[in-house]
Amino acid sequence: MKAIHDALIMRLNGEQLDELIDQIAAEIPFALIVNDQLLVTLVCTPTELDAMAIGFLLSEGILTERESLLDIAVDEKGATVSVTLKKLPNGFDQIAQRKTITSGCGQGVTFSDGANLESLPVNQVQIKASPDYIRALLKKFRSVSDLFQKTGGIHSAALADGNEIILFAEDIGRHNAVDKLIGRAFLDNIPLDDKILLSSGRISGEIMTKVIRNKIPILVSRTAPTCMSLTYAEDHGITLIGFARVNRMNIYTHPQRISFEVKGTG
């Protein structure tokens, strides 16, 4: 399916009025079906739907181990992603009925809240990242998104190791972009517990929940965090960086992972 559609528009530039073709980001609803049961309908950019579905299930604690994933099938014509799991979490029927409308664009949805995180261990991974390394990642991050360059309406997420960006995802929703990244890492057997997550969007509580559940130690955003995301990050050992730019950044929680001597991570 196409991630971009052409639209005939009128563009006013000063006193000049022109008719031209503009490129618009695609927005499609897809139903996520788990073990033949409709879980949720996700509005997204129709790319990497398998990864988005898996990332969503991981981030909600519905998929917890690789052995449980038996099959995943994308039906573009029927607008469905069907996932078959060997093991469903206890109380799955109740989980599916308990939805929270999030602060995300397009009204994202989550089944989690702060109480669901209490049993999760504090992230104690002690990787290091220097400001120079983070700045280099941000410079690369800004230039990677082809869809953003064409439409201006796309969020991005990236995963970096100690040297470079190794995975990149984009979507109309900041939640979806992060889920696509997490899902692709899972499907490609890439561990997350020694990586840095970069996001173009606001860091709210549900984004931090995804980071905590998937054991990512450092999150860097170009924009602002919310008070809920700060509380979650502080309680669960996540290094949260916001308003990250070439010349400045705000380190909100667990600054011990930021080193002014080390150039990469390790």
C-alpha positions as semicolon CSV with decimal commas, in nm:
position;residue;x (nm);y (nm);z (nm)
1;M;0,000;0,000;0,000
2;K;0,111;0,355;-0,064
3;A;0,254;0,562;0,220
4;I;0,204;0,883;0,021
5;H;-0,088;1,010;-0,186
6;D;-0,095;1,294;-0,437
7;A;-0,345;1,577;-0,388
8;L;-0,432;1,869;-0,615
9;I;-0,405;2,188;-0,408
10;M;-0,404;2,567;-0,444
11;R;-0,093;2,725;-0,290
12;L;-0,086;3,092;-0,199
13;N;0,264;3,236;-0,172
14;G;0,247;3,608;-0,107
15;E;0,026;3,738;-0,387
16;Q;0,100;3,440;-0,614
17;L;-0,167;3,169;-0,637
18;D;-0,066;2,840;-0,803
19;E;-0,235;2,507;-0,866
20;L;-0,006;2,211;-0,805
21;I;0,025;1,849;-0,688
22;D;0,125;1,807;-0,326
23;Q;0,223;1,487;-0,145
24;I;0,013;1,385;0,156
25;A;0,090;1,117;0,418
26;A;-0,143;0,815;0,397
27;E;-0,367;0,739;0,694
28;I;-0,535;0,396;0,709
29;P;-0,721;0,210;0,987
30;F;-0,603;-0,149;1,044
31;A;-0,767;-0,400;1,275
32;L;-0,531;-0,591;1,503
33;I;-0,668;-0,940;1,566
34;V;-0,514;-1,165;1,832
35;N;-0,610;-1,533;1,834
36;D;-0,917;-1,456;1,622
37;Q;-1,033;-1,182;1,859
38;L;-1,039;-0,813;1,760
39;L;-0,813;-0,631;2,002
40;V;-0,800;-0,276;1,863
41;T;-0,811;-0,075;1,541
42;L;-0,493;0,125;1,481
43;V;-0,484;0,427;1,251
44;C;-0,142;0,439;1,090
45;T;0,080;0,487;0,789
46;P;0,042;0,156;0,598
47;T;0,406;0,043;0,616
48;E;0,569;-0,228;0,830
49;L;0,233;-0,336;0,966
50;D;0,374;-0,664;1,096
51;A;0,634;-0,479;1,301
52;M;0,378;-0,228;1,430
53;A;0,145;-0,506;1,547
54;I;0,424;-0,692;1,727
55;G;0,560;-0,372;1,881
56;F;0,215;-0,280;2,010
57;L;0,167;-0,623;2,170
58;L;0,512;-0,608;2,329
59;S;0,452;-0,257;2,460
60;E;0,119;-0,357;2,613
61;G;0,260;-0,669;2,781
62;I;0,043;-0,902;2,573
63;L;0,341;-1,061;2,396
64;T;0,622;-1,131;2,642
65;E;0,843;-1,399;2,487
66;R;0,948;-1,508;2,138
67;E;0,825;-1,866;2,185
68;S;0,470;-1,738;2,219
69;L;0,458;-1,587;1,869
70;L;0,324;-1,859;1,637
71;D;0,216;-1,659;1,332
72;I;0,156;-1,310;1,195
73;A;-0,037;-1,235;0,876
74;V;-0,101;-0,900;0,709
75;D;-0,411;-0,873;0,489
76;E;-0,386;-0,536;0,313
77;K;-0,710;-0,586;0,121
78;G;-0,903;-0,672;0,437
79;A;-0,713;-0,411;0,641
80;T;-0,620;-0,657;0,916
81;V;-0,311;-0,781;1,095
82;S;-0,374;-1,122;1,252
83;V;-0,140;-1,250;1,522
84;T;-0,152;-1,597;1,670
85;L;0,000;-1,638;2,016
86;K;0,068;-1,961;2,198
87;K;0,013;-1,796;2,532
88;L;-0,217;-1,510;2,624
89;P;-0,170;-1,313;2,948
90;N;-0,399;-1,385;3,239
91;G;-0,719;-1,186;3,212
92;F;-0,674;-1,114;2,841
93;D;-1,047;-1,067;2,791
94;Q;-1,052;-0,799;3,059
95;I;-0,737;-0,638;2,917
96;A;-0,903;-0,606;2,577
97;Q;-1,199;-0,428;2,734
98;R;-0,992;-0,180;2,938
99;K;-0,873;0,090;2,700
100;T;-0,727;0,431;2,772
101;I;-0,747;0,704;2,509
102;T;-0,400;0,857;2,511
103;S;-0,269;1,204;2,447
104;G;-0,134;1,094;2,110
105;C;-0,225;1,244;1,775
106;G;-0,523;1,064;1,631
107;Q;-0,626;0,952;1,982
108;G;-0,391;0,661;2,045
109;V;-0,495;0,376;2,271
110;T;-0,323;0,184;2,548
111;F;-0,431;-0,094;2,784
112;S;-0,164;-0,003;3,041
113;D;-0,143;0,241;3,329
114;G;0,101;0,317;3,607
115;A;-0,020;0,027;3,819
116;N;0,076;-0,217;3,543
117;L;0,438;-0,101;3,568
118;E;0,485;-0,153;3,941
119;S;0,596;-0,515;3,906
120;L;0,856;-0,436;3,640
121;P;1,220;-0,415;3,755
122;V;1,417;-0,091;3,758
123;N;1,648;-0,059;3,457
124;Q;2,002;-0,084;3,596
125;V;2,195;-0,113;3,268
126;Q;2,492;0,121;3,290
127;I;2,573;0,204;2,930
128;K;2,724;0,546;2,866
129;A;2,653;0,804;2,596
130;S;2,837;1,130;2,543
131;P;2,670;1,456;2,438
132;D;2,883;1,455;2,122
133;Y;2,755;1,109;2,032
134;I;2,394;1,212;2,092
135;R;2,442;1,523;1,878
136;A;2,582;1,310;1,594
137;L;2,282;1,078;1,619
138;L;2,040;1,371;1,608
139;K;2,207;1,512;1,298
140;K;2,169;1,177;1,122
141;F;1,815;1,130;1,260
142;R;1,692;1,456;1,106
143;S;1,810;1,358;0,759
144;V;1,683;0,999;0,739
145;S;1,306;1,046;0,708
146;D;1,213;1,045;0,341
147;L;0,840;1,058;0,416
148;F;0,878;1,364;0,638
149;Q;1,081;1,543;0,374
150;K;0,803;1,477;0,121
151;T;0,494;1,536;0,337
152;G;0,592;1,723;0,655
153;G;0,337;1,511;0,842
154;I;0,534;1,215;0,975
155;H;0,685;1,116;1,310
156;S;1,010;0,923;1,329
157;A;1,180;0,686;1,571
158;A;1,527;0,535;1,556
159;L;1,736;0,283;1,746
160;A;2,108;0,337;1,793
161;D;2,391;0,124;1,927
162;G;2,731;0,251;2,034
163;N;2,823;0,355;1,682
164;E;2,527;0,449;1,463
165;I;2,154;0,431;1,393
166;I;2,069;0,068;1,320
167;L;1,689;0,081;1,281
168;F;1,453;0,356;1,167
169;A;1,072;0,376;1,153
170;E;0,818;0,643;1,062
171;D;0,444;0,688;1,087
172;I;0,177;0,957;1,118
173;G;0,160;0,865;1,489
174;R;0,452;0,896;1,729
175;H;0,324;0,588;1,917
176;N;0,310;0,384;1,596
177;A;0,662;0,487;1,495
178;V;0,798;0,363;1,830
179;D;0,594;0,040;1,806
180;K;0,723;-0,026;1,453
181;L;1,079;0,015;1,577
182;I;1,030;-0,213;1,878
183;G;0,851;-0,473;1,666
184;R;1,119;-0,474;1,396
185;A;1,391;-0,519;1,657
186;F;1,200;-0,815;1,804
187;L;1,146;-0,979;1,464
188;D;1,514;-0,927;1,372
189;N;1,641;-1,059;1,709
190;I;1,799;-0,725;1,805
191;P;1,824;-0,675;2,184
192;L;1,705;-0,340;2,319
193;D;1,862;-0,334;2,663
194;D;2,183;-0,167;2,543
195;K;2,038;0,075;2,288
196;I;1,927;0,439;2,263
197;L;1,580;0,526;2,135
198;L;1,537;0,851;1,943
199;S;1,191;1,001;1,893
200;S;1,068;1,304;1,703
201;G;0,757;1,338;1,918
202;R;0,645;1,447;2,264
203;I;0,730;1,197;2,538
204;S;0,411;1,119;2,727
205;G;0,342;0,848;2,983
206;E;0,238;0,584;2,731
207;I;0,557;0,635;2,527
208;M;0,763;0,589;2,844
209;T;0,562;0,273;2,920
210;K;0,682;0,127;2,588
211;V;1,041;0,213;2,679
212;I;1,013;0,058;3,025
213;R;0,847;-0,265;2,910
214;N;1,110;-0,316;2,641
215;K;1,406;-0,240;2,872
216;I;1,548;0,052;2,671
217;P;1,783;0,247;2,904
218;I;1,804;0,586;2,724
219;L;1,534;0,784;2,544
220;V;1,612;1,102;2,351
221;S;1,342;1,329;2,210
222;R;1,358;1,649;2,009
223;T;1,054;1,777;2,199
224;A;0,907;1,790;2,550
225;P;0,830;1,524;2,809
226;T;0,522;1,526;3,033
227;C;0,521;1,504;3,413
228;M;0,389;1,146;3,394
229;S;0,674;1,036;3,169
230;L;0,925;1,195;3,409
231;T;0,773;1,010;3,705
232;Y;0,778;0,677;3,519
233;A;1,137;0,735;3,400
234;E;1,261;0,828;3,748
235;D;1,091;0,531;3,912
236;H;1,211;0,277;3,655
237;G;1,569;0,384;3,593
238;I;1,532;0,538;3,246
239;T;1,754;0,822;3,129
240;L;1,520;1,075;2,968
241;I;1,651;1,356;2,748
242;G;1,421;1,615;2,592
243;F;1,449;1,926;2,373
244;A;1,759;1,768;2,221
245;R;1,925;1,995;1,968
246;V;2,272;2,029;1,821
247;N;2,383;2,275;2,089
248;R;2,165;2,188;2,389
249;M;1,957;1,921;2,557
250;N;1,768;1,875;2,885
251;I;1,864;1,569;3,091
252;Y;1,561;1,504;3,314
253;T;1,630;1,172;3,485
254;H;1,920;0,937;3,565
255;P;2,203;1,153;3,426
256;Q;2,464;0,898;3,535
257;R;2,448;0,743;3,186
258;I;2,556;1,068;3,020
259;S;2,935;1,096;3,008
260;F;3,137;1,398;2,904
261;E;3,437;1,175;2,837
262;V;3,301;0,875;2,647
263;K;3,224;0,931;2,275
264;G;2,991;0,639;2,217
265;T;2,821;0,383;2,437
266;G;2,969;0,086;2,610
